[in-house]
Amino acid sequence: MNSNNSLKHELLKKIEKNDVKICVLGLGYVGLPLAVAFAKKGIKVLGFDVDQNKVAKVNDGDCYIRDIDPEAFRGVVQKGNLSATSDRKALGSCDAFFICVPTPLDKFKKPDMRYIEQAAIDIGKTMKQGVFISLESTTYPTTTETFLKPILEKESGYKEGFDFFLCFSPERVDPGNKQYNTENTPKVVGPLGKEAEEIARSLYGKIVQSLHFVSSPRAAEMVKILENTYRLVNISLINELALLSGKMDINIWEVIEAAKTKPFGFQAFYPGPGIGGHCIPLDPFYLEYIAKGFNFDLSMIEAAGRINNLQPYRMMNKISYALNRYSKPLRGSTILFLGIAYKPDIDDARESPALQVMHEVEKKGAKVLYYDPYIPEVIDDYGREWKSVELNDQLLKKVDCVVFTTNHSCFDVDHIVNTAQLVVDLRNAVKQVHIEDDKVFKL
Amino acid sequence: MNSNNSLKHELLKKIEKNDVKICVLGLGYVGLPLAVAFAKKGIKVLGFDVDQNKVAKVNDGDCYIRDIDPEAFRGVVQKGNLSATSDRKALGSCDAFFICVPTPLDKFKKPDMRYIEQAAIDIGKTMKQGVFISLESTTYPTTTETFLKPILEKESGYKEGFDFFLCFSPERVDPGNKQYNTENTPKVVGPLGKEAEEIARSLYGKIVQSLHFVSSPRAAEMVKILENTYRLVNISLINELALLSGKMDINIWEVIEAAKTKPFGFQAFYPGPGIGGHCIPLDPFYLEYIAKGFNFDLSMIEAAGRINNLQPYRMMNKISYALNRYSKPLRGSTILFLGIAYKPDIDDARESPALQVMHEVEKKGAKVLYYDPYIPEVIDDYGREWKSVELNDQLLKKVDCVVFTTNHSCFDVDHIVNTAQLVVDLRNAVKQVHIEDDKVFKL
């Protein structure tokens, strides 16, 4: 017990003196902002990523995440507070590790734990005694205690709680959010034991204004899943109600705006072509995965999953029926999709529902084009490479149908509607149309 | 067109001069506060109810709804601004009608429209030309246009939009809410036509600070359903996650408190023994009913319904397993339920999940008692009459199990836990226990 106490004190002293060396594993939407937040406080941060392209960009001071201020980024790199590497051996010199690697689902909606596993092996093989490790990647509850900890202990020969300190702290990065960032978003931390809690408080306290501790890593893991399951379930609900409302000649967006006037007990969600991004379509299914191990079915998540699985086909039907009004089939028609990011004003097309609709429409024989000012090119889940076209009036006039899939605020909706032959509006871009008119068909 | 314009102006003039005579049909949780709100503005209000007991109480100045200030109530009755009747013929003298009657579901979860139908017949048979009628009862979208309007037209021989004016405006009464009442809760109004909109604006404007108009009654009907479907779905989700969390040794309330620290995109709901009250367990099923007519299945509502249907049995299992720990069966054990109101600090046990659990536990042969300081007696859906016992230490010590079903703030939880043999806590009343200990078993 003396040993872990003195190791803890040694680390706390380093943190206090800003003399702690931090390693962030995974330099994506979560890891890079976290690395920059520490580096801005004058702390030495080593970013680790297997993607040599990202590593080179970081070392060049070339910021590739939109939500990070590029000036601040260049500053911390030039000062030598932030550098990046793909060399696993470099990890050995670090005092604290933040694992921010992806946790995708495989095709069968099973969690793909290889990135966490590899990060754990890389840390375990090289780490010195007395380090602090925080997992930030969203994953199923119990991962930190039953998956990460055993690998770390096996690879290092050290013992958690004695030789190293472990916690789970979910990332809450919301790309494109202008108000909330790493610093001012309260952070939930689930430490294993009192020592981990003390270190986490000291270390995260450097960069986050408000910390909220829970009693275990698995409670913290569940927090993140609850937050995103809440969103999945509510978006699915409103997507389902939107379809019914259309049939009943009710404008669902008008209904949502009115419901929002209730000053208690309501939060608005909006319908769209499906659910995108790297959290909401995935996180609830981590829980579903672990629940099966407890012989437990999560019927709300399953129902939401069914709605989402059908959503691209339903959107294709919308397009098909709009064309049908003018006696055109999908096959041979040219369809232009406007916006493929998964939400407005961001440059991220991961799990974007637009890509899924485009895939289905193309399979039916349509000629598919897209325009997104923030995403010049993208490769979809089927390996198909897409390139954004140039948007001009000639094109808008020529295509058989224009589809609003993302409501980027830069779109000149009125001009697009006036110029195009036919518009399918999956995002309530065209406010003045109730459900449909001769030209515009709403979700 | 001249006729309806002059009828409208006549009514608007009466409203302006506070000389309008209002009739509120249904003197319950919705109708009585509405009637009092108008009467407080010096407007003559006639309350109509078939329940002669309620009529007598109103005329005696005896307020039976907890959220209404009894002094203000007596005041408006004494001034002659509020009176009540069961005499249908009295309706004929009124200028504006507010239908606030119940819309229950029958045993097969089909809407029971008899109260709206009877109100429509009563108004239609007696009304003069130029009246305004607002339906406030929650019901399925299209009710006002396709159910209420035809009855009114048939019974009166008048034509909507010409001889009378119609709208739907959902009630948003939240019993026990200290902050929001009829006056300061924004009100959604879905009028049929411009004349109805003008009159509704003038009339509701007398008593409500903020009005929000939508384009049709059916949009307004959908608003109310959306608000309560949102609640049903989210309570069902958290009830399901609570059961899984218990199995995973995760305290769901700790998780919810932590998730609440997210400053965007999350709203907290809490688990409990089920869903109660006169809105949330019912409203979504109106929508399900009408959706079937459009060949549309609402899978989120169905999944939520399944969870709720099972919830009383799951709660009984909790009690049964807690007793089992001490080798006691349900049969022959005495179970004391604390709180049967459907939410804390109110006196309403309608659709209360506590009653459903009590029913199931009694069926299994347990001796069932309840204590609720606000509900001295109640008749459950099976016709069984229940009377609250007196709570004392002798009783707490004697019973085999105490069950927290409603967390009234007046309960001395620590004392109850210390005194009782065994506690099943379905409401997180006992904060210091994680999932369970020797005496306390949490949901």
Contacts between the chains, C-beta under 8 A, distances in Angstrom:
chain1	res1	chain2	res2	distance
A	141	B	248	5.9
A	141	B	250	6.3
A	142	B	248	6.8
A	172	B	262	6.1
A	174	B	264	6.6
A	174	B	265	7.2
A	177	B	264	6.8
A	179	B	264	7.5
A	180	B	263	6.0
A	180	B	264	6.0
A	185	B	262	7.4
A	185	B	263	6.6
A	186	B	261	4.0
A	186	B	262	7.1
A	186	B	263	6.8
A	188	B	258	4.6
A	188	B	259	7.8
A	188	B	261	6.5
A	210	B	261	7.1
A	212	B	257	8.0
A	212	B	258	5.4
A	212	B	261	4.6
A	214	B	254	5.5
A	214	B	255	7.2
A	214	B	258	5.1
A	215	B	251	7.2
A	215	B	254	6.3
A	215	B	434	7.2
A	216	B	250	7.5
A	218	B	248	6.7
A	218	B	249	7.5
A	218	B	250	5.7
A	219	B	250	5.4
A	219	B	251	6.7
A	219	B	254	5.5
A	219	B	255	5.6
A	219	B	258	7.1
A	220	B	258	7.1
A	222	B	241	8.0
A	222	B	245	6.5
A	222	B	248	7.7
A	222	B	250	5.2
A	222	B	252	7.9
A	222	B	255	4.7
A	223	B	255	5.3
A	223	B	258	4.5
A	223	B	259	5.0
A	226	B	241	6.6
A	226	B	255	5.7
A	226	B	256	7.1
A	226	B	259	5.0
A	227	B	259	5.1
A	227	B	262	5.8
A	227	B	265	7.2
A	227	B	266	5.3
A	229	B	237	6.9
A	229	B	241	7.3
A	230	B	234	7.1
A	230	B	237	7.1
A	230	B	259	7.8
A	230	B	266	6.0
A	230	B	267	7.5
A	231	B	265	6.3
A	231	B	266	8.0
A	233	B	233	6.2
A	233	B	234	7.2
A	233	B	237	5.3
A	233	B	300	7.2
A	234	B	230	7.1
A	234	B	233	7.3
A	234	B	234	7.3
A	236	B	300	6.2
A	237	B	229	6.9
A	237	B	230	7.1
A	237	B	233	5.3
A	237	B	300	4.6
A	240	B	298	6.1
A	240	B	299	6.6
A	240	B	300	5.7
A	241	B	222	7.9
A	241	B	226	6.6
A	241	B	229	7.3
A	241	B	287	8.0
A	241	B	298	7.7
A	243	B	296	7.3
A	244	B	287	7.7
A	244	B	291	5.5
A	244	B	294	6.6
A	244	B	296	5.1
A	244	B	298	6.9
A	245	B	222	6.5
A	247	B	294	4.8
A	247	B	296	6.5
A	248	B	141	5.9
A	248	B	142	6.8
A	248	B	218	6.7
A	248	B	222	7.7
A	248	B	290	7.6
A	248	B	294	6.6
A	249	B	218	7.5
A	250	B	141	6.2
A	250	B	216	7.5
A	250	B	218	5.7
A	250	B	219	5.4
A	250	B	222	5.2
A	251	B	215	7.1
A	251	B	219	6.7
A	252	B	222	7.9
A	254	B	214	5.5
A	254	B	215	6.3
A	254	B	219	5.6
A	255	B	214	7.2
A	255	B	219	5.6
A	255	B	222	4.7
A	255	B	223	5.3
A	255	B	226	5.7
A	256	B	226	7.1
A	257	B	212	7.9
A	258	B	188	4.6
A	258	B	212	5.4
A	258	B	214	5.1
A	258	B	219	7.1
A	258	B	220	7.1
A	258	B	223	4.5
A	259	B	188	7.8
A	259	B	223	5.0
A	259	B	226	5.0
A	259	B	227	5.2
A	259	B	230	7.8
A	261	B	186	4.0
A	261	B	188	6.5
A	261	B	210	7.1
A	261	B	212	4.6
A	262	B	172	6.1
A	262	B	185	7.4
A	262	B	186	7.1
A	262	B	227	5.7
A	263	B	180	6.0
A	263	B	185	6.6
A	263	B	186	6.8
A	264	B	174	6.6
A	264	B	177	6.8
A	264	B	179	7.5
A	264	B	180	5.9
A	265	B	174	7.3
A	265	B	227	7.3
A	265	B	231	6.3
A	266	B	227	5.3
A	266	B	230	6.0
A	267	B	230	7.5
A	267	B	267	4.4
A	287	B	241	8.0
A	287	B	244	7.6
A	290	B	248	7.6
A	291	B	244	5.5
A	294	B	244	6.6
A	294	B	247	4.8
A	294	B	248	6.6
A	296	B	243	7.3
A	296	B	244	5.1
A	296	B	247	6.5
A	298	B	240	6.1
A	298	B	241	7.7
A	298	B	244	6.9
A	299	B	240	6.6
A	299	B	303	4.6
A	299	B	306	6.1
A	299	B	307	6.4
A	300	B	233	7.2
A	300	B	236	6.2
A	300	B	237	4.6
A	300	B	240	5.7
A	300	B	300	7.3
A	300	B	303	5.4
A	300	B	304	7.0
A	300	B	307	7.2
A	302	B	303	7.3
A	303	B	299	4.6
A	303	B	300	5.4
A	303	B	302	7.3
A	303	B	303	3.9
A	304	B	300	7.0
A	306	B	299	6.1
A	307	B	299	6.4
A	307	B	300	7.2
A	434	B	215	7.2
